[in-house]
């Protein structure tokens, strides 16, 4: 079942994935290597994005996990409070991990624990003014970097790419 090696659009630049796909097609002509053309690029792009995000957050003294928690609180809107359970849902970590993260953020005065008005035993995690300033600044830097990364694509192509990626990601995000 020999499959043709995907070549991309005429005039499109060749990249490392093209070389990888061609090598696999040569070595395993019995396999359809077409998925590599898309998903290997997604994987490589993910690595580049991870590095760019780490750099953006580091400029503001944050680790990626810290940004995740602070941004979940910031997106919640005023008064920027959430239960630990809601934070778990937003950040996809275990309760033990979240407890550790909240402890560490609280020790840096980026969040604070407040008693829940609805449950005497419950607590809410609240974004401090410093936490809000830090996450807002990191978000601005992140968007500047991500705009630069997408600058080579016209707006219509960025929209189309977002739609295509949404189609691939949506099944993973559906409960």
trRosetta pair geometry for C-beta under 8 A, 3 or more apart (Angstrom, degrees):
i j d omega theta_ij theta_ji phi_ij phi_ji
1 30 6.1 66 48 -164 76 58
1 31 7.8 50 84 -92 100 14
1 32 6.8 -51 130 -46 112 92
2 29 4.5 -8 -114 167 98 99
2 30 6.9 -44 -74 -87 61 32
3 25 7.3 -105 77 -127 79 105
3 31 7.3 -65 20 115 114 40
3 32 4.1 80 -24 -116 156 72
3 33 6.7 -179 73 22 122 66
3 34 6.2 -88 146 -31 144 101
5 21 5.7 132 -154 134 102 104
5 22 5.5 54 -154 -99 159 64
5 25 4.4 -92 -78 -25 107 171
5 33 7.0 -7 -113 69 75 116
6 21 6.8 -51 47 160 86 156
6 34 5.4 95 -33 -128 118 80
6 37 4.3 -22 62 -70 139 164
8 12 4.3 -103 142 65 124 141
8 14 7.7 176 35 -97 146 61
8 18 7.1 -59 -11 -91 129 116
8 37 7.6 -166 -64 -164 84 123
9 12 4.2 97 63 -34 85 120
14 18 4.5 -84 -160 48 88 160
14 19 7.5 90 160 -41 110 81
15 18 5.5 116 54 2 55 98
15 19 7.7 -113 111 2 40 89
15 41 7.6 81 82 -106 145 102
16 19 5.6 -55 -157 36 41 112
16 20 6.3 41 148 -20 71 105
16 44 7.2 153 68 -112 119 158
17 20 5.4 -52 -144 38 37 113
17 21 6.0 36 157 -19 69 105
17 36 6.9 179 -168 147 97 88
17 37 6.5 116 147 -132 120 44
17 40 4.7 152 -127 101 111 120
17 41 5.2 -45 -46 -66 166 82
17 44 6.7 -125 -57 -2 111 146
18 21 6.0 -55 -144 38 27 109
18 22 6.2 27 157 -18 63 109
18 37 8.0 45 -91 -121 56 87
19 22 5.8 -55 -145 38 29 111
19 23 6.3 30 156 -21 63 107
20 23 5.8 -57 -150 35 28 111
20 24 6.5 23 155 -14 64 106
20 36 6.6 -131 112 163 108 133
20 40 6.2 -150 84 176 145 165
21 24 5.9 -57 -148 39 31 107
21 25 6.2 31 154 -19 65 108
21 33 5.4 154 -152 131 79 124
21 36 4.9 169 -96 97 93 123
21 37 5.5 36 -90 -73 155 78
21 40 7.4 -160 -58 31 95 148
22 25 5.7 -55 -145 38 30 112
22 26 6.3 32 154 -20 64 106
23 26 5.7 -55 -150 36 30 112
23 27 6.1 15 158 -8 66 113
24 27 5.8 -63 -138 47 30 102
24 28 5.6 -28 179 37 71 105
24 31 7.0 -61 157 76 103 127
24 33 4.7 140 103 -115 122 149
24 36 6.6 102 42 -3 153 168
25 28 7.2 -71 -116 65 17 66
25 29 6.3 52 176 -99 59 62
25 31 7.9 -126 -106 74 50 85
25 33 5.1 -118 -69 28 81 140
26 29 7.1 -5 -147 -59 16 89
28 31 4.4 13 132 15 116 115
28 33 7.2 118 79 -59 105 115
32 35 7.6 74 118 -5 89 87
33 36 5.0 -24 174 16 84 123
33 37 7.6 99 128 -28 78 86
34 37 5.7 -41 -167 13 49 116
34 38 7.9 26 150 -1 69 97
35 38 6.2 -65 -163 43 47 99
35 39 5.4 4 161 10 85 120
36 39 6.4 -71 -120 55 27 87
36 40 4.6 23 -173 -17 72 122
37 40 7.1 -3 -79 34 8 103
37 41 7.1 2 160 -12 41 114
38 41 6.2 -76 -166 36 25 107
38 42 6.5 21 150 -19 67 108
39 42 5.2 -45 -144 33 42 115
39 43 6.3 45 154 -20 67 100
40 43 5.6 -50 -149 36 34 114
40 44 6.3 33 153 -17 66 105
41 44 5.7 -53 -143 40 33 109
41 45 6.0 35 155 -19 66 108
42 45 5.7 -55 -144 39 28 111
42 46 6.2 37 152 -27 62 105
43 46 5.6 -51 -150 30 29 116
43 47 6.9 31 152 -19 62 100
44 47 5.8 -50 -156 30 35 112
44 48 6.7 31 149 -14 65 104
45 48 5.7 -56 -150 39 36 110
45 49 6.1 36 152 -19 69 107
46 49 5.7 -55 -143 39 30 111
46 50 6.2 36 155 -25 64 104
47 50 5.7 -51 -148 31 29 114
47 51 6.7 28 154 -15 62 103
48 51 5.9 -56 -154 36 32 110
48 52 6.3 30 151 -17 66 108
48 149 7.7 147 129 -134 117 130
49 52 5.5 -55 -144 39 34 111
49 53 6.0 34 157 -19 68 107
49 146 7.9 40 -134 -106 97 93
49 149 7.4 77 -97 -157 81 170
50 53 5.9 -56 -145 38 27 110
50 54 6.3 31 155 -21 62 106
50 64 7.7 -22 -154 -84 77 155
51 54 5.7 -53 -147 34 30 112
51 55 6.5 29 155 -17 63 106
52 55 5.8 -57 -153 37 30 111
52 56 6.4 31 151 -20 65 106
52 145 5.1 167 176 155 112 134
52 146 7.4 129 128 -73 138 65
52 149 6.6 -12 -114 -61 174 136
53 56 5.5 -52 -146 35 34 112
53 57 6.2 27 158 -13 67 107
53 64 6.1 61 126 -105 115 109
53 67 7.8 -144 173 62 103 160
53 142 6.3 30 -125 -126 74 107
53 145 7.8 180 -79 89 45 144
54 57 6.0 -59 -146 41 27 106
54 58 6.0 31 155 -25 64 110
54 63 8.0 -9 -135 -149 80 53
54 64 6.0 -51 -91 -49 72 107
55 58 5.6 -53 -141 34 29 114
55 59 6.8 41 156 -29 60 97
55 145 7.4 145 82 -111 107 158
56 59 6.1 -50 -165 18 31 115
56 60 7.7 0 149 6 58 104
56 138 6.3 105 140 -165 90 75
56 141 4.5 164 -158 119 93 106
56 142 4.4 111 148 -83 157 65
56 144 8.0 159 -122 55 118 89
56 145 5.2 -117 -74 5 123 147
57 60 6.1 -75 -165 48 41 96
57 62 4.2 -91 -179 85 96 96
57 63 6.5 56 131 -171 136 6
57 64 5.8 175 18 -77 165 52
57 66 7.3 140 -177 66 129 99
57 67 4.9 -93 -116 -44 129 136
57 138 5.2 36 -115 -150 61 127
57 141 8.0 175 -63 83 32 127
57 142 7.4 29 -56 -70 73 108
58 61 7.3 46 -164 -78 38 20
58 62 7.1 -119 -75 58 27 54
58 63 8.0 42 -81 -90 71 43
59 138 7.4 154 69 -111 90 72
59 141 5.6 -163 67 -156 140 168
60 134 5.4 139 162 -163 116 78
60 137 5.0 154 -111 99 134 111
60 138 4.2 -117 40 -72 153 90
60 141 6.7 -171 -30 15 116 144
61 134 6.9 -72 64 -142 98 123
62 66 4.5 -140 -159 87 89 123
62 67 5.0 98 143 -56 136 87
62 70 7.3 -81 -132 19 140 143
62 134 6.3 133 -55 160 120 115
62 135 7.6 95 -83 -90 161 61
62 138 5.5 -23 31 -88 143 152
63 66 4.6 96 53 3 76 105
63 67 7.2 -141 92 -5 40 85
64 67 5.6 -54 -151 35 34 112
64 68 6.5 41 151 -26 66 101
65 68 5.4 -46 -150 28 37 118
65 69 6.7 31 155 -14 66 101
65 91 7.8 73 -153 -166 75 130
65 101 6.2 -117 150 -120 116 125
66 69 6.1 -57 -152 38 33 104
66 70 6.1 23 156 -10 68 113
66 101 7.6 -172 -92 -162 56 100
66 104 7.8 -99 -92 109 101 114
66 105 6.3 151 -135 -91 90 103
66 110 7.2 25 -168 102 111 168
67 70 5.9 -62 -139 46 29 106
67 71 5.6 25 164 -18 69 113
67 135 6.5 139 -138 -124 65 86
67 138 5.6 -129 -113 130 114 151
68 71 6.2 -60 -140 39 19 105
68 72 6.5 23 157 -23 59 106
68 90 7.8 159 167 126 87 96
68 91 4.9 100 147 -124 119 107
69 72 5.8 -53 -152 29 29 112
69 73 6.8 25 153 -13 63 105
69 87 6.3 29 -136 -161 84 122
69 91 6.1 -4 -81 -75 66 150
69 98 7.9 144 -106 -139 119 78
69 101 5.5 174 -59 149 151 129
69 102 7.3 -165 -162 -78 149 64
69 105 6.2 -122 99 -51 144 155
69 111 7.3 -68 137 -40 119 146
69 125 7.9 -64 180 140 109 149
70 73 5.8 -57 -155 38 34 110
70 74 6.2 33 150 -20 68 109
70 105 7.2 -180 -63 -138 91 139
70 110 6.3 -60 -91 161 119 121
70 111 7.3 -142 -95 -55 76 106
70 127 6.5 97 -148 -118 73 110
70 131 5.3 -152 -129 -178 112 98
70 132 7.9 -171 -172 -84 104 34
70 134 6.7 -62 -167 89 163 102
70 135 3.9 -160 136 -76 120 130
70 138 7.9 78 87 43 137 139
71 74 5.3 -51 -140 39 38 114
71 75 6.1 39 159 -20 68 104
71 135 5.5 -179 -73 -164 63 125
71 139 6.8 128 -108 -76 111 113
72 75 6.0 -54 -146 37 27 109
72 76 6.8 40 149 -34 59 101
72 82 6.6 -55 132 11 102 161
72 86 8.0 165 159 128 122 87
72 87 5.7 119 109 -129 148 74
72 90 3.9 108 -133 132 132 152
72 91 6.0 -80 -43 -51 150 96
73 76 5.6 -47 -158 16 34 119
73 80 4.9 58 159 -178 92 85
73 81 7.1 19 -148 -88 97 18
73 82 5.9 -131 -103 6 71 111
73 87 7.6 -2 -61 -99 83 108
73 111 6.9 -177 -50 -106 167 114
73 125 6.7 -101 -91 113 124 99
73 126 7.3 126 -155 -157 132 25
73 127 4.2 150 133 -52 134 111
73 131 7.2 3 81 136 144 132
73 135 7.7 165 65 -10 97 170
74 80 6.1 2 -98 -127 39 112
74 127 6.2 91 -68 -85 66 166
74 132 6.3 136 -102 -126 101 73
74 135 5.0 -154 -40 110 144 143
74 136 7.1 175 -138 -63 147 74
74 139 7.7 -133 104 -38 160 144
76 80 5.9 125 68 -128 105 40
76 81 6.8 -125 111 55 147 33
76 82 5.3 -150 -79 -58 159 106
76 86 7.9 75 -101 134 131 137
77 80 7.1 -139 104 -69 20 58
79 126 6.9 -24 132 -137 99 109
80 126 6.2 89 101 -161 82 66
80 127 3.8 -62 147 33 130 116
80 132 6.5 -66 -111 -84 172 113
81 114 6.8 -50 -129 42 132 129
81 124 4.4 24 -180 162 116 128
81 125 6.7 160 -152 78 64 42
81 126 4.5 -20 -97 -96 92 80
81 127 7.5 -131 -69 8 49 74
82 86 4.2 -121 -176 84 107 124
82 87 5.2 129 107 -53 128 85
82 90 7.4 -12 174 -4 167 140
82 124 6.7 150 74 -159 18 84
82 125 5.8 -22 65 57 73 92
83 86 4.7 98 54 4 80 99
83 87 7.1 -143 94 -3 45 85
83 116 7.0 26 -100 -96 98 128
83 122 6.6 -36 -127 -176 111 121
83 123 7.5 125 -137 85 67 52
83 124 6.0 -62 -84 -109 53 66
83 125 7.4 100 -155 10 12 84
84 87 5.5 -56 -151 37 37 115
84 88 6.5 47 149 -28 66 98
84 95 7.0 71 142 -141 120 84
84 98 5.5 129 -168 130 97 133
84 99 7.2 27 -150 -76 144 66
84 102 6.7 -63 -108 -40 104 153
84 123 6.9 43 -21 76 107 95
84 125 6.2 96 -74 -23 66 117
85 88 5.5 -45 -152 25 35 117
85 89 6.9 35 151 -17 62 101
85 95 7.9 -12 -94 -103 63 103
86 89 5.7 -50 -155 33 37 113
86 90 6.5 34 150 -17 66 107
87 90 5.6 -56 -146 39 35 112
87 91 5.9 1 166 6 71 116
87 98 5.7 133 103 -148 114 130
87 102 7.6 101 93 -67 167 112
87 125 6.1 8 -41 40 145 142
88 91 6.6 -77 -137 51 21 88
88 92 7.7 89 171 -81 55 13
88 93 6.3 -112 -135 66 67 65
88 94 7.5 -4 -138 -171 112 12
88 95 6.1 -23 -92 -83 139 64
88 98 5.3 -77 -80 -46 82 153
89 92 7.8 17 -174 -66 22 53
91 98 7.1 136 65 -97 132 101
91 101 8.0 -108 124 72 166 170
93 97 4.0 -105 165 91 119 134
93 98 5.5 148 90 -55 112 81
93 101 7.2 77 86 -12 161 141
94 97 4.6 96 55 7 79 103
94 98 7.0 -144 95 -6 41 86
95 98 5.6 -53 -145 37 34 111
95 99 6.3 40 154 -24 66 102
96 99 5.7 -49 -148 31 31 113
96 100 6.6 30 153 -15 62 105
97 100 5.8 -58 -154 38 32 112
97 101 6.2 30 151 -19 67 108
98 101 5.5 -55 -145 38 34 112
98 102 6.2 33 157 -18 68 104
99 102 6.0 -55 -147 37 27 108
99 103 6.3 32 153 -21 62 107
100 103 5.6 -54 -150 34 30 115
100 104 6.4 25 155 -16 64 107
101 104 5.8 -56 -148 38 31 108
101 105 6.2 25 156 -14 66 108
102 105 5.8 -57 -143 42 31 107
102 106 6.0 33 156 -22 66 109
102 111 6.3 -84 -148 91 73 141
102 113 7.0 74 162 -70 124 102
102 125 5.5 -103 -126 -110 123 133
103 106 5.8 -59 -146 37 25 111
103 107 6.4 27 155 -22 63 106
104 107 5.7 -50 -148 32 31 112
104 108 6.8 18 154 -7 62 107
105 108 5.9 -65 -153 44 34 104
105 110 4.5 -85 -171 69 87 109
105 111 4.4 37 123 20 119 109
105 131 7.1 54 180 -108 111 127
106 109 7.4 37 -174 -80 37 29
106 110 7.5 -99 -73 50 24 67
106 111 5.4 -63 -75 80 67 81
106 112 6.0 101 -127 -107 93 42
106 113 6.4 -12 -102 -18 143 90
109 112 7.7 6 -144 -63 54 93
109 128 5.7 -60 164 53 70 170
109 130 5.6 44 118 50 98 145
109 131 7.7 -146 127 -42 54 91
110 127 7.5 -37 159 -146 66 66
110 128 5.9 -154 -170 36 19 109
110 130 6.0 -99 -104 100 55 98
110 131 3.6 106 -175 -90 68 98
110 134 6.3 -54 -126 40 111 145
111 125 5.3 3 177 -178 133 95
111 126 6.3 147 -163 75 76 42
111 127 5.9 -46 -106 -102 77 39
111 128 6.1 -153 -95 -11 19 89
111 131 5.5 71 -60 -77 60 162
112 125 7.7 159 79 -155 32 53
112 126 5.3 -24 63 63 80 98
112 128 5.8 86 -15 -66 99 101
113 123 4.8 -10 -170 -177 103 134
113 124 7.3 145 -158 73 54 43
113 125 6.2 -33 -100 -100 63 60
113 126 7.5 151 -107 16 14 86
114 123 6.6 139 70 -164 38 76
114 124 4.8 -24 65 62 94 95
114 125 7.9 165 20 -94 79 13
114 126 5.2 38 -7 -14 120 128
115 120 7.3 -9 -172 -148 116 44
115 122 7.5 100 -169 86 57 59
115 123 6.3 -62 -111 -110 33 64
115 124 7.6 16 101 15 15 87
116 119 4.5 7 93 51 134 81
116 120 7.6 -110 68 -57 88 10
116 121 7.9 -12 40 73 117 40
116 122 3.4 -8 14 95 146 104
116 123 5.8 -123 -31 -87 90 9
116 124 5.3 122 -89 -33 73 90
118 122 6.9 -15 75 55 79 141
119 122 3.4 57 84 5 118 120
127 131 4.5 -139 -162 95 78 126
127 132 5.1 95 144 -61 122 85
127 135 7.4 -65 -145 14 132 139
128 131 4.5 100 48 5 74 103
128 132 7.0 -137 93 -5 40 85
129 132 5.7 -54 -148 36 31 111
129 133 6.4 31 153 -19 65 105
130 133 5.7 -53 -146 37 32 110
130 134 6.2 30 156 -19 65 109
131 134 5.8 -57 -145 38 28 111
131 135 6.2 19 161 -12 66 109
132 135 6.2 -58 -141 41 27 102
132 136 6.1 28 159 -20 64 111
133 136 5.9 -58 -146 38 26 111
133 137 6.3 23 158 -17 63 109
134 137 6.0 -58 -149 37 27 108
134 138 6.3 24 155 -16 64 110
135 138 5.6 -53 -142 40 33 111
135 139 6.1 38 156 -24 65 106
136 139 5.8 -54 -148 34 28 112
136 140 6.7 30 153 -20 62 103
137 140 5.8 -52 -153 32 33 112
137 141 6.6 29 152 -14 65 106
138 141 5.7 -56 -150 39 34 110
138 142 6.1 38 152 -23 67 107
139 142 5.5 -51 -143 35 32 115
139 143 6.4 30 158 -18 65 105
140 143 6.0 -57 -149 36 28 108
140 144 6.5 31 152 -21 62 106
141 144 5.6 -54 -151 33 32 114
141 145 6.5 28 154 -15 66 106
142 145 5.9 -60 -152 39 30 108
142 146 6.1 22 156 -14 67 111
143 146 5.7 -55 -138 42 32 108
143 147 6.1 40 157 -25 65 103
144 147 5.9 -51 -149 31 26 113
144 148 6.7 27 151 -17 59 105
145 148 5.7 -57 -155 35 33 113
145 149 6.5 34 149 -21 66 105
146 149 5.4 -48 -147 33 38 115
146 150 6.4 22 158 -6 67 108
147 150 6.1 -70 -150 47 29 100
147 151 6.5 58 148 -62 64 88
148 151 5.5 -22 -152 -20 34 121
150 153 5.4 -57 -175 39 75 109
150 158 5.6 61 -178 -109 127 124
153 157 4.4 -126 -172 92 99 117
153 158 4.8 127 112 -60 124 81
153 161 6.8 -31 -166 -5 161 141
154 157 5.0 88 58 11 76 104
154 158 7.2 -140 98 -7 37 88
155 158 5.6 -54 -148 34 33 113
155 159 6.4 33 155 -19 66 104
156 159 5.7 -53 -151 36 32 112
156 160 6.4 32 151 -19 65 106
157 160 5.4 -50 -143 38 35 113
157 161 6.1 38 155 -20 66 104
158 161 5.7 -54 -146 37 29 112
158 162 6.4 33 152 -21 63 105
159 162 5.7 -53 -149 34 31 113
159 163 6.5 32 152 -19 64 104
160 163 5.7 -54 -151 35 32 112
160 164 6.4 31 152 -17 66 106
161 164 5.7 -54 -146 37 32 110
161 165 6.2 28 157 -15 66 108
162 165 6.0 -58 -144 41 28 108
162 166 6.2 35 154 -25 63 106
163 166 5.6 -52 -148 32 29 115
163 167 6.7 34 152 -23 61 102
164 167 5.7 -52 -157 29 33 114
164 168 6.9 25 150 -12 64 104
165 168 5.6 -57 -152 39 38 109
165 169 5.9 23 156 -12 73 113
166 169 6.0 -63 -135 45 28 102
166 170 5.8 46 164 -45 66 103
167 170 6.3 -35 -138 10 20 117
168 171 7.8 -68 174 22 31 98
169 172 5.7 -66 -169 39 55 111
169 173 6.2 37 145 -14 85 113
170 173 5.8 -70 -145 43 35 105
170 174 6.3 42 159 -37 71 102
171 174 5.8 -45 -145 17 34 116
